Amino acid sequence: MATNIALKRARKAQRRKQVVTQKRRAEVLETSLPARALRGAHAPIQYCFLTEAVFDLGMGTLVLARGATPRHVAFSSFLIDVFCLGVKDVMFESVESEVFEMFMDATDAGSPLISVDPSYARKLLCDLVAWSQSIGFAPHRDFAAVERIFGDVSVDACDAVFQFGRDGKPVYIPGPNDTAPLIRRRIEQLRKCLGDDGFGLETAA
């Protein structure tokens, strides 16, 4: 009899433990980056900006912000290299309008931004990722999660054709934080994929 009671208690404790584990797992999923970006995708689009001279500079920032009102927005920011590396960095934040304005002011100060259609922005990202992957450079590890903020924005609504690289070739411009080993690996990747004459290399200004 005592053994049966002990077994019942053990099974009950095990069930409680499983319920708690499942609840914690659900909470983690709810606060995960993909889940937060997907929730943001349900709000109306407030802003979509892109560095105006991105195809001249090679580097730029793309920002999409959504919110039920302009006073609070969830936004994704993508640091893009249209000359070689594709989507280098991504960020997702949910902030008050004042914080978003400060971020935009700082970004615009580096290089002026212009408003673009969200379908243009999404097509630019998708085409850039496909191109950079074709020469061996994957997008930032969080790209797929953060890109979810575009929601039902369709790339088919945009017929723009993008030319990546410069003068028909990828051009690698090492960043100020790129280490010597990282630079060597990227150059080796370009040589492996394109040959010695298939890409350009220059030092950032």
Rosetta constraint file for C-alpha pairs under 8 A:
AtomPair CA 1 CA 5 HARMONIC 6.42 0.50
AtomPair CA 2 CA 6 HARMONIC 6.17 0.50
AtomPair CA 3 CA 7 HARMONIC 6.18 0.50
AtomPair CA 4 CA 8 HARMONIC 6.18 0.50
AtomPair CA 5 CA 9 HARMONIC 6.15 0.50
AtomPair CA 6 CA 10 HARMONIC 6.10 0.50
AtomPair CA 7 CA 11 HARMONIC 6.13 0.50
AtomPair CA 8 CA 12 HARMONIC 6.06 0.50
AtomPair CA 9 CA 13 HARMONIC 6.06 0.50
AtomPair CA 10 CA 14 HARMONIC 6.11 0.50
AtomPair CA 11 CA 15 HARMONIC 6.20 0.50
AtomPair CA 12 CA 16 HARMONIC 6.25 0.50
AtomPair CA 13 CA 17 HARMONIC 6.16 0.50
AtomPair CA 14 CA 18 HARMONIC 6.23 0.50
AtomPair CA 15 CA 19 HARMONIC 6.22 0.50
AtomPair CA 16 CA 20 HARMONIC 6.22 0.50
AtomPair CA 17 CA 21 HARMONIC 6.11 0.50
AtomPair CA 18 CA 22 HARMONIC 6.10 0.50
AtomPair CA 19 CA 23 HARMONIC 6.11 0.50
AtomPair CA 20 CA 24 HARMONIC 6.16 0.50
AtomPair CA 21 CA 25 HARMONIC 6.12 0.50
AtomPair CA 22 CA 26 HARMONIC 6.12 0.50
AtomPair CA 23 CA 27 HARMONIC 6.22 0.50
AtomPair CA 24 CA 28 HARMONIC 6.22 0.50
AtomPair CA 25 CA 29 HARMONIC 6.25 0.50
AtomPair CA 26 CA 30 HARMONIC 6.08 0.50
AtomPair CA 27 CA 31 HARMONIC 6.39 0.50
AtomPair CA 28 CA 32 HARMONIC 6.01 0.50
AtomPair CA 29 CA 35 HARMONIC 6.73 0.50
AtomPair CA 30 CA 35 HARMONIC 5.79 0.50
AtomPair CA 30 CA 36 HARMONIC 7.30 0.50
AtomPair CA 31 CA 35 HARMONIC 6.41 0.50
AtomPair CA 31 CA 36 HARMONIC 6.29 0.50
AtomPair CA 32 CA 36 HARMONIC 6.24 0.50
AtomPair CA 33 CA 37 HARMONIC 6.14 0.50
AtomPair CA 33 CA 92 HARMONIC 7.81 0.50
AtomPair CA 33 CA 145 HARMONIC 6.40 0.50
AtomPair CA 33 CA 146 HARMONIC 7.09 0.50
AtomPair CA 34 CA 38 HARMONIC 6.06 0.50
AtomPair CA 34 CA 145 HARMONIC 4.46 0.50
AtomPair CA 34 CA 146 HARMONIC 6.44 0.50
AtomPair CA 34 CA 148 HARMONIC 7.12 0.50
AtomPair CA 35 CA 39 HARMONIC 6.16 0.50
AtomPair CA 36 CA 40 HARMONIC 6.24 0.50
AtomPair CA 37 CA 41 HARMONIC 6.38 0.50
AtomPair CA 37 CA 74 HARMONIC 7.86 0.50
AtomPair CA 37 CA 92 HARMONIC 7.20 0.50
AtomPair CA 37 CA 145 HARMONIC 6.86 0.50
AtomPair CA 37 CA 146 HARMONIC 5.71 0.50
AtomPair CA 37 CA 147 HARMONIC 7.62 0.50
AtomPair CA 37 CA 148 HARMONIC 5.75 0.50
AtomPair CA 37 CA 149 HARMONIC 5.00 0.50
AtomPair CA 38 CA 42 HARMONIC 7.20 0.50
AtomPair CA 38 CA 148 HARMONIC 5.48 0.50
AtomPair CA 38 CA 149 HARMONIC 5.61 0.50
AtomPair CA 38 CA 151 HARMONIC 7.07 0.50
AtomPair CA 39 CA 43 HARMONIC 7.77 0.50
AtomPair CA 39 CA 149 HARMONIC 7.74 0.50
AtomPair CA 40 CA 66 HARMONIC 6.46 0.50
AtomPair CA 40 CA 67 HARMONIC 7.34 0.50
AtomPair CA 40 CA 74 HARMONIC 5.78 0.50
AtomPair CA 40 CA 75 HARMONIC 7.80 0.50
AtomPair CA 40 CA 149 HARMONIC 5.81 0.50
AtomPair CA 41 CA 66 HARMONIC 7.02 0.50
AtomPair CA 41 CA 148 HARMONIC 6.82 0.50
AtomPair CA 41 CA 149 HARMONIC 4.35 0.50
AtomPair CA 41 CA 150 HARMONIC 5.92 0.50
AtomPair CA 41 CA 151 HARMONIC 4.86 0.50
AtomPair CA 41 CA 152 HARMONIC 7.96 0.50
AtomPair CA 42 CA 151 HARMONIC 7.10 0.50
AtomPair CA 43 CA 66 HARMONIC 5.54 0.50
AtomPair CA 43 CA 67 HARMONIC 5.02 0.50
AtomPair CA 43 CA 68 HARMONIC 5.41 0.50
AtomPair CA 44 CA 66 HARMONIC 5.40 0.50
AtomPair CA 44 CA 67 HARMONIC 5.60 0.50
AtomPair CA 44 CA 68 HARMONIC 5.98 0.50
AtomPair CA 45 CA 64 HARMONIC 7.57 0.50
AtomPair CA 45 CA 65 HARMONIC 6.03 0.50
AtomPair CA 45 CA 66 HARMONIC 4.24 0.50
AtomPair CA 45 CA 67 HARMONIC 6.49 0.50
AtomPair CA 46 CA 64 HARMONIC 7.91 0.50
AtomPair CA 46 CA 65 HARMONIC 5.58 0.50
AtomPair CA 46 CA 66 HARMONIC 5.05 0.50
AtomPair CA 46 CA 67 HARMONIC 6.37 0.50
AtomPair CA 46 CA 69 HARMONIC 7.98 0.50
AtomPair CA 46 CA 70 HARMONIC 6.61 0.50
AtomPair CA 46 CA 73 HARMONIC 7.91 0.50
AtomPair CA 47 CA 63 HARMONIC 7.65 0.50
AtomPair CA 47 CA 64 HARMONIC 5.81 0.50
AtomPair CA 47 CA 65 HARMONIC 5.05 0.50
AtomPair CA 47 CA 66 HARMONIC 6.92 0.50
AtomPair CA 47 CA 115 HARMONIC 7.43 0.50
AtomPair CA 48 CA 62 HARMONIC 7.52 0.50
AtomPair CA 48 CA 63 HARMONIC 5.55 0.50
AtomPair CA 48 CA 64 HARMONIC 4.46 0.50
AtomPair CA 48 CA 65 HARMONIC 6.35 0.50
AtomPair CA 48 CA 115 HARMONIC 5.68 0.50
AtomPair CA 48 CA 116 HARMONIC 5.80 0.50
AtomPair CA 48 CA 117 HARMONIC 6.72 0.50
AtomPair CA 48 CA 118 HARMONIC 6.09 0.50
AtomPair CA 48 CA 121 HARMONIC 7.69 0.50
AtomPair CA 49 CA 61 HARMONIC 7.99 0.50
AtomPair CA 49 CA 62 HARMONIC 5.71 0.50
AtomPair CA 49 CA 63 HARMONIC 5.12 0.50
AtomPair CA 49 CA 64 HARMONIC 6.62 0.50
AtomPair CA 49 CA 113 HARMONIC 5.99 0.50
AtomPair CA 49 CA 114 HARMONIC 5.37 0.50
AtomPair CA 49 CA 115 HARMONIC 4.46 0.50
AtomPair CA 49 CA 116 HARMONIC 5.68 0.50
AtomPair CA 50 CA 54 HARMONIC 7.78 0.50
AtomPair CA 50 CA 60 HARMONIC 7.20 0.50
AtomPair CA 50 CA 61 HARMONIC 5.73 0.50
AtomPair CA 50 CA 62 HARMONIC 4.43 0.50
AtomPair CA 50 CA 63 HARMONIC 6.43 0.50
AtomPair CA 50 CA 113 HARMONIC 5.25 0.50
AtomPair CA 50 CA 114 HARMONIC 5.48 0.50
AtomPair CA 50 CA 115 HARMONIC 6.45 0.50
AtomPair CA 50 CA 116 HARMONIC 6.61 0.50
AtomPair CA 50 CA 121 HARMONIC 7.75 0.50
AtomPair CA 51 CA 60 HARMONIC 5.12 0.50
AtomPair CA 51 CA 61 HARMONIC 5.46 0.50
AtomPair CA 51 CA 62 HARMONIC 6.64 0.50
AtomPair CA 51 CA 108 HARMONIC 7.78 0.50
AtomPair CA 51 CA 111 HARMONIC 6.37 0.50
AtomPair CA 51 CA 112 HARMONIC 5.89 0.50
AtomPair CA 51 CA 113 HARMONIC 4.31 0.50
AtomPair CA 51 CA 114 HARMONIC 6.28 0.50
AtomPair CA 52 CA 111 HARMONIC 7.50 0.50
AtomPair CA 52 CA 112 HARMONIC 5.96 0.50
AtomPair CA 52 CA 113 HARMONIC 5.15 0.50
AtomPair CA 52 CA 114 HARMONIC 5.49 0.50
AtomPair CA 53 CA 57 HARMONIC 5.98 0.50
AtomPair CA 53 CA 60 HARMONIC 7.63 0.50
AtomPair CA 53 CA 111 HARMONIC 7.59 0.50
AtomPair CA 53 CA 112 HARMONIC 7.73 0.50
AtomPair CA 54 CA 58 HARMONIC 5.39 0.50
AtomPair CA 54 CA 59 HARMONIC 5.42 0.50
AtomPair CA 54 CA 60 HARMONIC 4.95 0.50
AtomPair CA 54 CA 61 HARMONIC 7.90 0.50
AtomPair CA 54 CA 82 HARMONIC 7.41 0.50
AtomPair CA 55 CA 59 HARMONIC 7.48 0.50
AtomPair CA 55 CA 82 HARMONIC 6.69 0.50
AtomPair CA 55 CA 83 HARMONIC 7.96 0.50
AtomPair CA 55 CA 164 HARMONIC 7.91 0.50
AtomPair CA 58 CA 81 HARMONIC 5.59 0.50
AtomPair CA 58 CA 82 HARMONIC 5.19 0.50
AtomPair CA 58 CA 83 HARMONIC 5.07 0.50
AtomPair CA 58 CA 165 HARMONIC 7.86 0.50
AtomPair CA 59 CA 79 HARMONIC 7.40 0.50
AtomPair CA 59 CA 80 HARMONIC 5.69 0.50
AtomPair CA 59 CA 81 HARMONIC 4.55 0.50
AtomPair CA 59 CA 82 HARMONIC 6.30 0.50
AtomPair CA 59 CA 83 HARMONIC 7.52 0.50
AtomPair CA 60 CA 79 HARMONIC 5.96 0.50
AtomPair CA 60 CA 80 HARMONIC 5.46 0.50
AtomPair CA 60 CA 81 HARMONIC 6.73 0.50
AtomPair CA 60 CA 111 HARMONIC 7.85 0.50
AtomPair CA 61 CA 77 HARMONIC 6.77 0.50
AtomPair CA 61 CA 78 HARMONIC 5.58 0.50
AtomPair CA 61 CA 79 HARMONIC 4.72 0.50
AtomPair CA 61 CA 80 HARMONIC 6.04 0.50
AtomPair CA 61 CA 107 HARMONIC 7.78 0.50
AtomPair CA 62 CA 77 HARMONIC 5.69 0.50
AtomPair CA 62 CA 78 HARMONIC 5.11 0.50
AtomPair CA 62 CA 79 HARMONIC 6.65 0.50
AtomPair CA 62 CA 80 HARMONIC 7.46 0.50
AtomPair CA 62 CA 121 HARMONIC 7.33 0.50
AtomPair CA 63 CA 75 HARMONIC 6.93 0.50
AtomPair CA 63 CA 76 HARMONIC 5.70 0.50
AtomPair CA 63 CA 77 HARMONIC 4.49 0.50
AtomPair CA 63 CA 78 HARMONIC 6.43 0.50
AtomPair CA 64 CA 75 HARMONIC 5.53 0.50
AtomPair CA 64 CA 76 HARMONIC 5.45 0.50
AtomPair CA 64 CA 77 HARMONIC 6.71 0.50
AtomPair CA 64 CA 118 HARMONIC 7.50 0.50
AtomPair CA 64 CA 149 HARMONIC 7.81 0.50
AtomPair CA 64 CA 150 HARMONIC 7.67 0.50
AtomPair CA 65 CA 73 HARMONIC 6.05 0.50
AtomPair CA 65 CA 74 HARMONIC 5.66 0.50
AtomPair CA 65 CA 75 HARMONIC 4.07 0.50
AtomPair CA 65 CA 76 HARMONIC 6.50 0.50
AtomPair CA 66 CA 73 HARMONIC 5.34 0.50
AtomPair CA 66 CA 74 HARMONIC 5.40 0.50
AtomPair CA 66 CA 75 HARMONIC 6.19 0.50
AtomPair CA 67 CA 71 HARMONIC 7.85 0.50
AtomPair CA 67 CA 72 HARMONIC 6.03 0.50
AtomPair CA 67 CA 73 HARMONIC 4.44 0.50
AtomPair CA 67 CA 74 HARMONIC 6.20 0.50
AtomPair CA 68 CA 72 HARMONIC 7.51 0.50
AtomPair CA 68 CA 73 HARMONIC 7.63 0.50
AtomPair CA 69 CA 73 HARMONIC 7.45 0.50
AtomPair CA 70 CA 97 HARMONIC 6.53 0.50
AtomPair CA 71 CA 96 HARMONIC 5.92 0.50
AtomPair CA 71 CA 97 HARMONIC 4.80 0.50
AtomPair CA 71 CA 98 HARMONIC 8.00 0.50
AtomPair CA 72 CA 94 HARMONIC 7.40 0.50
AtomPair CA 72 CA 95 HARMONIC 5.79 0.50
AtomPair CA 72 CA 96 HARMONIC 4.36 0.50
AtomPair CA 72 CA 97 HARMONIC 5.23 0.50
AtomPair CA 73 CA 94 HARMONIC 5.73 0.50
AtomPair CA 73 CA 95 HARMONIC 5.68 0.50
AtomPair CA 73 CA 96 HARMONIC 6.38 0.50
AtomPair CA 73 CA 97 HARMONIC 6.62 0.50
AtomPair CA 73 CA 100 HARMONIC 7.62 0.50
AtomPair CA 74 CA 92 HARMONIC 7.27 0.50
AtomPair CA 74 CA 93 HARMONIC 5.65 0.50
AtomPair CA 74 CA 94 HARMONIC 4.06 0.50
AtomPair CA 74 CA 95 HARMONIC 6.37 0.50
AtomPair CA 75 CA 92 HARMONIC 5.69 0.50
AtomPair CA 75 CA 93 HARMONIC 5.56 0.50
AtomPair CA 75 CA 94 HARMONIC 6.36 0.50
AtomPair CA 75 CA 149 HARMONIC 7.72 0.50
AtomPair CA 76 CA 90 HARMONIC 7.10 0.50
AtomPair CA 76 CA 91 HARMONIC 5.51 0.50
AtomPair CA 76 CA 92 HARMONIC 4.48 0.50
AtomPair CA 76 CA 93 HARMONIC 6.70 0.50
AtomPair CA 76 CA 146 HARMONIC 6.40 0.50
AtomPair CA 76 CA 147 HARMONIC 7.48 0.50
AtomPair CA 76 CA 149 HARMONIC 7.07 0.50
AtomPair CA 77 CA 90 HARMONIC 5.54 0.50
AtomPair CA 77 CA 91 HARMONIC 5.07 0.50
AtomPair CA 77 CA 92 HARMONIC 6.51 0.50
AtomPair CA 78 CA 87 HARMONIC 6.66 0.50
AtomPair CA 78 CA 88 HARMONIC 7.60 0.50
AtomPair CA 78 CA 89 HARMONIC 5.87 0.50
AtomPair CA 78 CA 90 HARMONIC 4.52 0.50
AtomPair CA 78 CA 91 HARMONIC 6.62 0.50
AtomPair CA 79 CA 87 HARMONIC 5.95 0.50
AtomPair CA 79 CA 88 HARMONIC 5.57 0.50
AtomPair CA 79 CA 89 HARMONIC 5.00 0.50
AtomPair CA 79 CA 90 HARMONIC 6.19 0.50
AtomPair CA 80 CA 85 HARMONIC 7.70 0.50
AtomPair CA 80 CA 86 HARMONIC 5.54 0.50
AtomPair CA 80 CA 87 HARMONIC 4.51 0.50
AtomPair CA 80 CA 88 HARMONIC 5.67 0.50
AtomPair CA 80 CA 89 HARMONIC 7.26 0.50
AtomPair CA 81 CA 85 HARMONIC 5.39 0.50
AtomPair CA 81 CA 86 HARMONIC 4.82 0.50
AtomPair CA 81 CA 87 HARMONIC 6.26 0.50
AtomPair CA 81 CA 88 HARMONIC 6.75 0.50
AtomPair CA 82 CA 86 HARMONIC 5.77 0.50
AtomPair CA 82 CA 128 HARMONIC 6.85 0.50
AtomPair CA 82 CA 164 HARMONIC 5.38 0.50
AtomPair CA 82 CA 165 HARMONIC 6.12 0.50
AtomPair CA 83 CA 164 HARMONIC 5.72 0.50
AtomPair CA 83 CA 165 HARMONIC 3.86 0.50
AtomPair CA 83 CA 166 HARMONIC 6.26 0.50
AtomPair CA 83 CA 170 HARMONIC 5.42 0.50
AtomPair CA 83 CA 171 HARMONIC 5.28 0.50
AtomPair CA 83 CA 172 HARMONIC 6.78 0.50
AtomPair CA 84 CA 132 HARMONIC 6.43 0.50
AtomPair CA 84 CA 164 HARMONIC 7.63 0.50
AtomPair CA 84 CA 165 HARMONIC 6.00 0.50
AtomPair CA 84 CA 170 HARMONIC 5.01 0.50
AtomPair CA 84 CA 171 HARMONIC 5.56 0.50
AtomPair CA 84 CA 172 HARMONIC 5.54 0.50
AtomPair CA 85 CA 132 HARMONIC 5.81 0.50
AtomPair CA 85 CA 137 HARMONIC 5.85 0.50
AtomPair CA 85 CA 138 HARMONIC 7.88 0.50
AtomPair CA 85 CA 139 HARMONIC 7.86 0.50
AtomPair CA 85 CA 172 HARMONIC 7.51 0.50
AtomPair CA 86 CA 128 HARMONIC 5.67 0.50
AtomPair CA 86 CA 129 HARMONIC 5.68 0.50
AtomPair CA 86 CA 131 HARMONIC 7.64 0.50
AtomPair CA 86 CA 132 HARMONIC 5.16 0.50
AtomPair CA 86 CA 133 HARMONIC 7.99 0.50
AtomPair CA 86 CA 137 HARMONIC 7.13 0.50
AtomPair CA 86 CA 138 HARMONIC 7.55 0.50
AtomPair CA 86 CA 139 HARMONIC 6.22 0.50
AtomPair CA 87 CA 125 HARMONIC 7.58 0.50
AtomPair CA 87 CA 128 HARMONIC 7.49 0.50
AtomPair CA 87 CA 129 HARMONIC 6.63 0.50
AtomPair CA 87 CA 138 HARMONIC 7.89 0.50
AtomPair CA 87 CA 139 HARMONIC 4.84 0.50
AtomPair CA 87 CA 140 HARMONIC 5.97 0.50
AtomPair CA 87 CA 143 HARMONIC 7.61 0.50
AtomPair CA 88 CA 139 HARMONIC 6.25 0.50
AtomPair CA 88 CA 140 HARMONIC 5.51 0.50
AtomPair CA 89 CA 139 HARMONIC 7.90 0.50
AtomPair CA 89 CA 140 HARMONIC 5.49 0.50
AtomPair CA 89 CA 143 HARMONIC 7.85 0.50
AtomPair CA 90 CA 140 HARMONIC 6.80 0.50
AtomPair CA 90 CA 142 HARMONIC 6.71 0.50
AtomPair CA 90 CA 143 HARMONIC 6.27 0.50
AtomPair CA 90 CA 146 HARMONIC 7.12 0.50
AtomPair CA 91 CA 146 HARMONIC 7.15 0.50
AtomPair CA 92 CA 146 HARMONIC 6.33 0.50
AtomPair CA 95 CA 99 HARMONIC 6.19 0.50
AtomPair CA 95 CA 100 HARMONIC 6.41 0.50
AtomPair CA 96 CA 100 HARMONIC 6.46 0.50
AtomPair CA 97 CA 101 HARMONIC 6.03 0.50
AtomPair CA 98 CA 102 HARMONIC 6.31 0.50
AtomPair CA 99 CA 103 HARMONIC 6.32 0.50
AtomPair CA 100 CA 104 HARMONIC 6.16 0.50
AtomPair CA 101 CA 105 HARMONIC 6.01 0.50
AtomPair CA 102 CA 106 HARMONIC 6.21 0.50
AtomPair CA 103 CA 107 HARMONIC 6.17 0.50
AtomPair CA 104 CA 108 HARMONIC 5.87 0.50
AtomPair CA 105 CA 109 HARMONIC 6.01 0.50
AtomPair CA 106 CA 110 HARMONIC 6.77 0.50
AtomPair CA 107 CA 111 HARMONIC 6.85 0.50
AtomPair CA 107 CA 112 HARMONIC 7.77 0.50
AtomPair CA 107 CA 113 HARMONIC 7.92 0.50
AtomPair CA 108 CA 112 HARMONIC 4.57 0.50
AtomPair CA 108 CA 113 HARMONIC 5.51 0.50
AtomPair CA 116 CA 120 HARMONIC 6.74 0.50
AtomPair CA 116 CA 121 HARMONIC 6.79 0.50
AtomPair CA 117 CA 121 HARMONIC 6.39 0.50
AtomPair CA 118 CA 122 HARMONIC 6.13 0.50
AtomPair CA 118 CA 150 HARMONIC 7.69 0.50
AtomPair CA 118 CA 153 HARMONIC 6.76 0.50
AtomPair CA 119 CA 123 HARMONIC 6.06 0.50
AtomPair CA 119 CA 153 HARMONIC 5.84 0.50
AtomPair CA 119 CA 154 HARMONIC 5.71 0.50
AtomPair CA 119 CA 155 HARMONIC 5.13 0.50
AtomPair CA 119 CA 156 HARMONIC 7.59 0.50
AtomPair CA 119 CA 157 HARMONIC 6.01 0.50
AtomPair CA 119 CA 158 HARMONIC 5.70 0.50
AtomPair CA 120 CA 124 HARMONIC 6.05 0.50
AtomPair CA 120 CA 155 HARMONIC 6.95 0.50
AtomPair CA 120 CA 157 HARMONIC 7.94 0.50
AtomPair CA 120 CA 158 HARMONIC 5.53 0.50
AtomPair CA 120 CA 160 HARMONIC 7.10 0.50
AtomPair CA 121 CA 125 HARMONIC 6.36 0.50
AtomPair CA 122 CA 126 HARMONIC 6.16 0.50
AtomPair CA 122 CA 150 HARMONIC 7.20 0.50
AtomPair CA 122 CA 153 HARMONIC 7.51 0.50
AtomPair CA 122 CA 154 HARMONIC 7.64 0.50
AtomPair CA 122 CA 155 HARMONIC 6.08 0.50
AtomPair CA 123 CA 127 HARMONIC 5.88 0.50
AtomPair CA 123 CA 155 HARMONIC 4.90 0.50
AtomPair CA 123 CA 158 HARMONIC 7.06 0.50
AtomPair CA 124 CA 128 HARMONIC 5.89 0.50
AtomPair CA 124 CA 162 HARMONIC 7.19 0.50
AtomPair CA 125 CA 129 HARMONIC 6.08 0.50
AtomPair CA 126 CA 130 HARMONIC 6.29 0.50
AtomPair CA 127 CA 131 HARMONIC 6.17 0.50
AtomPair CA 127 CA 162 HARMONIC 7.65 0.50
AtomPair CA 128 CA 132 HARMONIC 6.06 0.50
AtomPair CA 128 CA 164 HARMONIC 7.39 0.50
AtomPair CA 129 CA 133 HARMONIC 5.99 0.50
AtomPair CA 129 CA 138 HARMONIC 7.13 0.50
AtomPair CA 129 CA 139 HARMONIC 6.19 0.50
AtomPair CA 130 CA 134 HARMONIC 6.27 0.50
AtomPair CA 131 CA 135 HARMONIC 6.94 0.50
AtomPair CA 131 CA 164 HARMONIC 7.70 0.50
AtomPair CA 132 CA 136 HARMONIC 6.47 0.50
AtomPair CA 132 CA 137 HARMONIC 5.21 0.50
AtomPair CA 132 CA 138 HARMONIC 6.67 0.50
AtomPair CA 132 CA 139 HARMONIC 7.80 0.50
AtomPair CA 133 CA 137 HARMONIC 4.75 0.50
AtomPair CA 133 CA 138 HARMONIC 5.13 0.50
AtomPair CA 133 CA 139 HARMONIC 7.60 0.50
AtomPair CA 135 CA 189 HARMONIC 7.84 0.50
AtomPair CA 135 CA 190 HARMONIC 6.83 0.50
AtomPair CA 135 CA 193 HARMONIC 6.06 0.50
AtomPair CA 135 CA 194 HARMONIC 7.65 0.50
AtomPair CA 136 CA 189 HARMONIC 6.68 0.50
AtomPair CA 136 CA 190 HARMONIC 7.59 0.50
AtomPair CA 136 CA 193 HARMONIC 7.36 0.50
AtomPair CA 139 CA 143 HARMONIC 6.30 0.50
AtomPair CA 142 CA 146 HARMONIC 6.14 0.50
AtomPair CA 143 CA 147 HARMONIC 5.79 0.50
AtomPair CA 144 CA 148 HARMONIC 6.71 0.50
AtomPair CA 154 CA 158 HARMONIC 7.88 0.50
AtomPair CA 163 CA 168 HARMONIC 7.88 0.50
AtomPair CA 164 CA 168 HARMONIC 7.55 0.50
AtomPair CA 164 CA 169 HARMONIC 7.93 0.50
AtomPair CA 164 CA 170 HARMONIC 7.26 0.50
AtomPair CA 165 CA 169 HARMONIC 5.08 0.50
AtomPair CA 165 CA 170 HARMONIC 4.12 0.50
AtomPair CA 165 CA 171 HARMONIC 5.87 0.50
AtomPair CA 166 CA 170 HARMONIC 6.19 0.50
AtomPair CA 166 CA 171 HARMONIC 6.47 0.50
AtomPair CA 169 CA 198 HARMONIC 6.37 0.50
AtomPair CA 169 CA 199 HARMONIC 5.23 0.50
AtomPair CA 169 CA 200 HARMONIC 6.81 0.50
AtomPair CA 170 CA 198 HARMONIC 7.59 0.50
AtomPair CA 170 CA 199 HARMONIC 5.01 0.50
AtomPair CA 170 CA 200 HARMONIC 6.20 0.50
AtomPair CA 171 CA 199 HARMONIC 5.66 0.50
AtomPair CA 171 CA 200 HARMONIC 4.29 0.50
AtomPair CA 171 CA 201 HARMONIC 5.47 0.50
AtomPair CA 171 CA 202 HARMONIC 7.37 0.50
AtomPair CA 172 CA 187 HARMONIC 7.91 0.50
AtomPair CA 172 CA 199 HARMONIC 7.60 0.50
AtomPair CA 172 CA 200 HARMONIC 6.15 0.50
AtomPair CA 172 CA 201 HARMONIC 4.90 0.50
AtomPair CA 172 CA 202 HARMONIC 6.52 0.50
AtomPair CA 173 CA 201 HARMONIC 6.07 0.50
AtomPair CA 173 CA 202 HARMONIC 5.24 0.50
AtomPair CA 173 CA 203 HARMONIC 5.63 0.50
AtomPair CA 173 CA 204 HARMONIC 5.62 0.50
AtomPair CA 174 CA 178 HARMONIC 6.14 0.50
AtomPair CA 174 CA 183 HARMONIC 6.65 0.50
AtomPair CA 174 CA 202 HARMONIC 7.50 0.50
AtomPair CA 174 CA 203 HARMONIC 6.32 0.50
AtomPair CA 174 CA 204 HARMONIC 6.30 0.50
AtomPair CA 175 CA 204 HARMONIC 6.57 0.50
AtomPair CA 176 CA 204 HARMONIC 7.65 0.50
AtomPair CA 178 CA 182 HARMONIC 6.21 0.50
AtomPair CA 178 CA 183 HARMONIC 6.40 0.50
AtomPair CA 179 CA 183 HARMONIC 6.21 0.50
AtomPair CA 180 CA 184 HARMONIC 6.22 0.50
AtomPair CA 181 CA 185 HARMONIC 6.22 0.50
AtomPair CA 182 CA 186 HARMONIC 6.26 0.50
AtomPair CA 183 CA 187 HARMONIC 6.21 0.50
AtomPair CA 184 CA 188 HARMONIC 6.07 0.50
AtomPair CA 185 CA 189 HARMONIC 6.13 0.50
AtomPair CA 186 CA 190 HARMONIC 6.29 0.50
AtomPair CA 187 CA 191 HARMONIC 6.18 0.50
AtomPair CA 188 CA 192 HARMONIC 6.02 0.50
AtomPair CA 189 CA 193 HARMONIC 6.16 0.50
AtomPair CA 190 CA 194 HARMONIC 5.61 0.50
AtomPair CA 190 CA 195 HARMONIC 7.00 0.50
AtomPair CA 190 CA 198 HARMONIC 7.87 0.50
AtomPair CA 190 CA 199 HARMONIC 6.96 0.50
AtomPair CA 191 CA 195 HARMONIC 4.35 0.50
AtomPair CA 191 CA 196 HARMONIC 5.31 0.50
AtomPair CA 191 CA 198 HARMONIC 7.51 0.50
AtomPair CA 191 CA 199 HARMONIC 7.87 0.50
AtomPair CA 194 CA 198 HARMONIC 4.75 0.50
AtomPair CA 194 CA 199 HARMONIC 6.80 0.50
AtomPair CA 195 CA 199 HARMONIC 7.72 0.50
